[in-house]
Amino acid sequence: MTFNNTQLHLKPLALACLHMVLALPLYASITAQAHANDAKSIVLNSTASTSATIDAGMDKSILPGEDFNRYVNGNWEKTATIPDDKMSVGVFDTLIEDTDIKVAKLIEATTKAAPGTAARKIGDFYQAYLNMEHINQLGLSPLQSQLDHIAALTDKTALATYLGQHLRADVDPINATHVHTENLFGLWVSQGFHDHTTYTAYLLQGGLGLSDREYYVSKNSKMVELRSKYLAHIAAILKLANTPDPDNAAKRIFALETRIAQSHATREATSDVLKADNTWSQADFAKKARGLDWSAYFSAAGLQAQSSFIIWHPGALKGSAALVANTPLDTWKEYLRFHAINQRTGVLPQAFSDQQFALRSAFTGAKKPLPRWRDAVDATNYALGEEVGKLYVEQNFSAEAKQRIRSMVTNLLDAFSERVTALTWMSPKTKAEALEKIKHTYVGVGYPDKWRDYSGLQVSTADAFGNTERASAFFYQEALAKLGKPVDVIEWCMNPQLVNAVNMPLQNAINFPAAFLQSPNFDLQASDAANYGAIGATIGHEISHSFDNSGAMFDSKGELRNWWSKSDLAHFNQSSKALVAQFSAYKPFPDLAVNGQQTLGENIADLAGLMAAFDAYRSAMKQKGQVVTKETDQEFFLSFARTYRGKMRDETLRSIIVTNEHAPEQFRLLTVRNLDAWYPAFNVQPGQKQYLAPKDRVRVW
């Protein structure tokens, strides 16, 4: 299955420039959907910007202190309807769809470009992906050589060789927080934890069709039900591929995946970078992860010359390697056959896409698939993203907007520096380290300083399957080529046409793509209160990721180093615990609460980012000689709250709570409860449901 554009928007992407494998199944896309919520919009939708229309979405029969979300967004929520092909609806979804339409028009124009040009390569890829008639005619033939390879495996060394050949650079554990791959392991190439000068290799857990171990091990009745649907899906895919005895084969495949999942780290543990700091030499693998022929694996993966790796999930590598030895080869061959097909349903005949959507519906609640053109845009953005980005920037991003955003970024960095300087609990030495980190933050606005070269990627108008395979291999080889080379600290990891923003702790860098910096998300004509409440809070959020529970472990060079005094770190951790408790108390379903620890990094970034944005808005007004009033404070908080205006299907919401690092939108909005200025702005009083006593308001930064 391929991603639609709504599902692709991740918080951050990695220095390895994560190019999400088009074949990744829907469960990873559910995770990606929530990461999209880092980017925020100002107004109701892309066409409604008047104050009257904005007010129409509010429910002023509710006191702000009783339910701030309903007060700001209640009337909109009452009337908003989620389209059948969507998991959610809201201002962010509208902005993404509007951007996709712009990009589609740009791509369609490239189909008429001169043959052999970079623009025509975009058009050829897009046309091939759209041509379902040709894809249907080909059937499984494009995949047949891989299926034959699997069938011909005769021993565990051959199995290790196959697994190594299909390793891809398709994960990013710290920036994109994308840790799912259907391949047994995933590769990430970035600077080392303790060497900011050189690219190194990270290996992560993988091998699951569902995006998280909880789907396999949880005893929650909803999870048990989803497991049964996934088992049926495995059988259906195998049946479509004319696999003998698909039902029993599916049971064996699911049993193997369950055993793989049992050795996987939890999402919470994965977010702890200190647990990921494990360096293994090539010789260590045979001792620490027995059962897999690692020599054959690394040779097939093109990694035989890599002397050491950082192992993010040592327990999972040990567990999966043991399963290679202890599980019958025939079961592995069934498993590999299923995943070879399941990862590529978007470029296989329609029946496979239909079956993938049937399962997606169970996990997201969507009633019908998105139109094929959306998938084609998404696929083209994946394969030739920066080439498409050049065209997008030419027509959709002004120098004036770039300058205004740079000014806002400067104000936000200054505001954060001032907050650090004013901290009474932090020692001078720790403050100096924090200020040094802020000082050396690289901020990219709109588009990269240098563009990626796609001349080595071959594209054919008659080979959608081959195009996506070659794109995946192209990015893998690009990642391998970086190993041992100097780190490019200003390299971008998001396409300019992506509606999102990113913080990359190992680069100590932040990027704001051009598509994120457009109306209604950012408006040159809007007031400072409105712009700082919306995009300013997001800029602050991304800056604050450098100081969340993970980012704070990295220094100004992006190296993993404890630059905190013992007492400062204890205070930081204690404040963090208070935020964990605050969010763990939010319970969207009777049987399912938000995991405050799992969402801690995002919650810290939301809180610190909003506080810095508030300071920067007031500073910007004073710089212009404008008076800060109760009304402008209200405008700031209302603008912030409208960024979370949206509705989501229950099925999607459940999946996000289980697998995602972000709390649901309606709870992220309640970050305002921790800001003192929110209370007088809306006359929030003790006794109201969302009132927090001053001592209970969390202040991490």
Secondary structure by P-SEA (a helix, b strand, c coil): cccccccccccccccccccccccccaaaaaaaaaacccccccccccccccaaaaaaacccccccccccccccccccccccccccccccccaaaaaaaaaaaaaaaaaaaacccccccaaaaaaaaaaaaaaaaaaaaaccccaaaaaaaaaacccaaaaaaaaaaaccccccccccccccccccbbbbbccccccccbbbbbbbbbbcccccccccccccaaaaaaaaaaaaaaaaaaaaacccaaaaaaaaaaaaaaaaaaaccccccccccccccccccaaaaaacccccaaaaaaaaaccccccccccccaaaaaaaaaaaacccaaaaaaaaaaaaaaaccccccaaaaaaaaaaaaaaccccccccaaaaaaaaaaaacaaaaaaaaaaccccaaaaaaaaaaaaaaaaaaaaaaaacccccaaaaaaaaaaaaabbbbcccccbbbbcccbbbbcccaaaaaaaaaaaaaaaaaaaccccccccccccccccccccccccccbbbbcccccccccccccccaaaaaaaaaaaaaaaaacccccccccccccccccccccaaaaaaaaaaaaaaaaaaaacccccccccccccaaaaaaaaaaaaaaaaaaaaaaaaaacccccaaaaaaaaaaaaacccccccaaaaaaaaaccccccaaaaaacccccaaaaaacccccccccccccccccccc
